[in-house]
Each structure stands twice: as structure tokens, then as C-alpha cells.
Amino acid sequence: MNQSTPTAGSPPSHLSLEGLHGSVAVPHHRAGFWKQMAAYFGPAILVSVAYMDPGNWGTDLAGGAQFKYGLLWVVALASLMAIFLQTIAARVGVATGRDLAQCCYDWYPRWTRVPNWLLAEVAITACDLAEVLGSAVALNLMFQIPIFWAVIITGADVLLLLALQRFGMRTIEAVVLLLVATIALCYFIEIFVLPQTQPSFLEMGRAMVAPHLGSSGMVYVAIGIIGATVMPHVLYLHPALVQSRKFQKDDESIRKAIRYNTIDVSTNLSVAFLVNAAILVLAALVFYGKTSVTVAGGQVVQFNDSTDWVRAAYLTLAPLLGTVAASWLFAIALLASGQSATIVGTLAGQVVMEGFMRWRIPPALRRLITRSLAIIPTVIFIGIRGANNINELLVLSQVVLALQLPFAMLPLLHFASSRKKMGQWRLGWFLLIAGWGSALLITAFDFYGLPDAVKEAWHVIVGG
């Protein structure tokens, strides 16, 4: 049989994430629920990071500041669609033994490999740009390090992933879990412990069950929230991550692997939803109804459509809440978000390069290339335009991601829906409808808002 058209169940030509592939033992499928769940729990922790990265913060903060709890239902809907798509991605990895890039390599024409690889690499670079900026802004806010040098410092995190990979997948998952827990704890303290912020759960409940988009500008922010939801690189990465579990290939073991990975996705992306909801709620409590605030030193921060909400949130949390701790908690959470997301982006880069092109390069060189592609343009931009236009770079990164997203979602659903590719594990009617519906809705929202985003991105490039 031709290598380019393998059937369902045939092994891939090489292992995905070879050093981590099958490195986590799982008990026999007859073992108890908790023993099996403990073994399978973890891949979705890394995936959930993409839904809490610095790119999501801006839209959540803007939504809460401008419309209070009015867009909370959009955050919930976006999270639900993410759960559907990541569940499908995990299912493809378990059933085929391939990641998404390997599926494209094996089952699509040869001429598609290089364009798909380049598109995926551009998306990963755009994601890495957001993570670089998020970490750099956090360092700048906490330690007053100039943005230029903060960006350079973030390049040192190349050493972090290299050190972690030596200790295996469980260590990587544990470190990312710690970073995610840091984000969640910071927001829990800000919302539930600090006395100045006491959300009305009744009002939040009403906003969830009575959705609307009637206010001026609401649709645009909603598009931003949904458009920043599914990240292309985690659709490539998740099918590879689930293969770090060494499960048997009999039908019952595969069925159990799909079930436990579904629970893993639902649990961890529900946490991501709570974090994003907390960001929106905090912005609603602190900023809604205000047009400006005076910060330390007498500086007045005006709130308008062009507000850089990430920076404004840090500057204004302390005077509005009456405690410096709020600002520090926010910055620590932002730094944790950037660092955890960059670990995931590096692994995704390895998956797409090896999957599409069969190139294998040392992890150090891979990370250096990826980080350089994000840092060098950022440093040049800051050197020419200054450090006050960081938000514009984030806009540009989101435009790139919106353009690449269909090239990841649609192949994933094509493979998952095919009996020839998936055999008996192809999607049932519920996931088929939910998956395709989510993908089409997200793509429609992305491209509906794309003209305005492209205009802003063009201004970023030409300096207009």
C-alpha cells in the first residue's frame, strides 16, 4: 500500500514528540476509575493554557470594562466550543496514533505539505509574539524594566523548556499546572478575598441565561472574545500529547482512552473558562461605569475604545481597590500566563515541523528559532515605534491567527468525520454537529471582524 494513503489503524511513519511518546504508563483498562484517570490526566492542562494566554486577557478585560457582565455568556459559549474541538483533537490522536500534522502529511496531496507547514509556523510565531509581549509587560509592570530589555529577558525561557524535557512529560505537565494554578489563585484572591470586589452572582446568572448583543460595540468585542478562543497550534499539538500515554491498542483500551481524555479536556477547559470569566468579572467590578481614573503620581488614565486594558488594569487596580497586592497579583498571573503558553508553543512547533516536513532538529535550536522569530520583530518594532504601541502588536498577532485557524480546524474535522481515517472511532452525530457547528461559527466570527482587524494591523505595519 502507498505510504501516502494509509488506512485506519496503520501506524504512522514516525512517532510524534518522540522523546515523550508513550512515556507515561497507564494501568490496564480493567483498573479502577481513579487509577486510570490519574494516568490520563494532564495533556489538557497544557492545552488549556492556550485559552488563558495574554491574547485572551485584552478581550476579556475590554468586555467587562465596557459591558459589565453582558458578555459573560459569550465567554461560556466560546469555552464550550473549545471543549468540543479539543475533545475531537484528542480523539483523533488516540484513534489514529497520529498528530494533526502527520494526518495531513499522510492523507493530503504532497503539494499541500509545505504551504500547510508554513501557515502553521506563522501561527505559532504569532502566538509566541503574544506570549513574549505578555511576559515582557508583566516584567515591566512589576520591576520597571524597560519593555525593550524585558523582551530580551523573555528569550531566556528557552532554557526552561530544555530543562523540563529532560525530566519527561509529567514534569512539564506539573510545571504548567503550577503556573495555571497561580493564575487561578491570583484571580480567586482578587475576586473573593479582597473586600472591595464582591461580585453579584445573581446578576452574573441573569447575564448567562439572558444573552443579548444590543449595546453599541458589543458585537465587535464579542467577535474578539470568540475569535481569540481556539488557537491553531493546540489543535496540532493535542493529538500528539495524548500519545504520551502508553495505552494498549485493543478496542476496549482505545475506548477508555477516548473517555478519559474527554474528561481531561472537559475538566481543564472548564477551569480555563472560570479564569477567563474571572478576568471579565474583575474588569466589570473595577472599571465598568468609569471613564477615567487617577493613578499614583497624579496620572489620569482615560478609558476609551483604544485603551490598552492589560496595562490599564495593572495601573488602576491598586488605587481603585486600595491595595498594592491587587496589581501585583494581576502581574504575577500575567507572567505565569506568558510563561506557560510559551512552553506549549514550543512543543507545538516541534510537532508541526516534524509532522509536515519530517525534519528533526535539536530542541535547543528549535526553541531558538521560534523565539527569535517572535523577539527580533518585536525588538525592531519597539526600537522604531517605542514601547507605547504594544497593544498594536497583539492586534497583528490575532489577525494572523484568524487567517490560519480554518487551515487547522477544517482538516481536523475532515479526518475525525471519516470512517476510512478513523474506522469505528469516527465522530458520532453529536460531536459531528457540535464540532462542525463550532468550527463554522468561529470561522464566521473571525472573518466577520477581519476587515477592521486588517486595517488596524496595516496601521501597525506602516505606522499610520
TAVEN-V551814 format. One record per backbone hydrogen bond with DSSP energy under -0.5 kcal/mol. NH is the residue of the N-H (numbers start at 0). CO is the residue of the C=O. If there is no record, write none. Layout:
nh = [NH	NH]
co = [CO	CO]
This chain:
nh = [4	5	7	9	17	19	20	21	22	23	24	25	30	35	36	37	38	39	40	42	44	45	46	47	48	48	49	49	50	51	55	56	57	58	59	60	61	62	63	64	65	66	67	69	71	74	75	76	77	78	79	80	81	82	83	84	85	86	87	88	89	90	91	92	93	94	95	96	97	99	102	103	104	105	106	107	111	112	114	115	116	117	118	119	120	121	122	123	124	125	126	127	128	129	130	131	132	133	134	135	136	137	138	139	140	141	142	143	144	149	150	151	152	153	154	154	155	156	157	158	160	161	162	163	164	165	166	167	171	172	173	174	175	176	177	178	179	180	181	182	183	184	185	186	187	188	189	190	191	192	192	193	196	197	200	203	204	205	206	207	208	209	217	220	221	222	223	224	225	226	227	228	229	233	234	234	235	236	237	238	239	240	241	242	243	244	245	246	253	254	255	256	257	258	259	260	261	262	263	264	265	266	267	268	269	270	271	272	273	274	275	276	277	278	279	280	281	282	283	284	285	286	287	287	288	289	292	294	294	297	298	300	300	301	302	303	306	308	311	312	313	314	315	316	317	318	319	320	321	322	325	326	327	328	329	330	331	332	333	334	335	336	337	338	339	340	341	342	343	344	345	346	347	348	349	350	351	352	353	354	355	356	357	358	360	365	366	367	368	369	370	371	372	373	373	374	375	377	378	379	380	381	382	383	384	385	388	389	391	392	392	393	394	395	396	397	398	399	400	401	402	403	404	405	406	407	407	408	409	411	412	413	414	415	416	417	421	422	424	425	426	431	432	433	434	435	436	437	438	439	440	441	442	443	444	445	446	447	448	450	452	453	454	455	456	457	458	459	460	461	462	463]
co = [1	2	419	6	14	16	16	242	19	243	22	245	27	31	32	33	34	35	36	39	41	41	42	43	44	45	45	46	47	48	52	52	53	54	55	56	57	58	59	60	61	62	63	66	68	70	71	72	73	74	75	76	77	78	79	80	81	82	83	84	85	86	87	88	89	90	91	92	91	235	98	99	100	101	102	103	108	109	110	111	112	113	114	115	116	117	118	119	120	121	122	123	124	125	126	127	128	129	130	131	132	133	134	135	136	137	138	139	138	145	146	147	148	149	150	151	152	153	154	155	156	157	158	159	160	161	163	164	167	168	169	170	171	172	173	174	175	176	177	178	179	180	181	182	183	184	185	186	187	187	188	188	193	195	198	199	200	201	202	203	204	205	214	216	217	218	219	220	221	222	223	225	225	230	230	231	231	232	233	234	236	236	237	239	240	241	23	244	249	250	251	252	253	254	255	256	257	258	259	260	261	262	263	264	265	266	267	268	269	270	271	272	273	274	275	276	277	278	279	280	281	282	282	283	64	286	300	292	298	294	295	292	298	299	290	301	303	306	307	308	309	310	311	312	313	314	315	316	317	317	322	322	323	324	325	326	327	328	329	330	331	332	333	334	335	336	337	338	339	340	341	342	343	344	345	346	347	348	349	350	351	352	353	352	358	361	362	363	364	365	366	367	368	369	370	370	371	373	374	375	376	377	378	379	380	381	385	386	388	388	389	389	390	391	392	393	394	395	396	397	398	399	400	401	403	403	404	404	405	407	408	409	410	411	412	414	417	418	421	422	415	427	428	429	430	431	432	433	434	435	436	437	438	439	440	441	442	443	444	446	448	449	450	451	452	453	454	455	456	457	458	458]
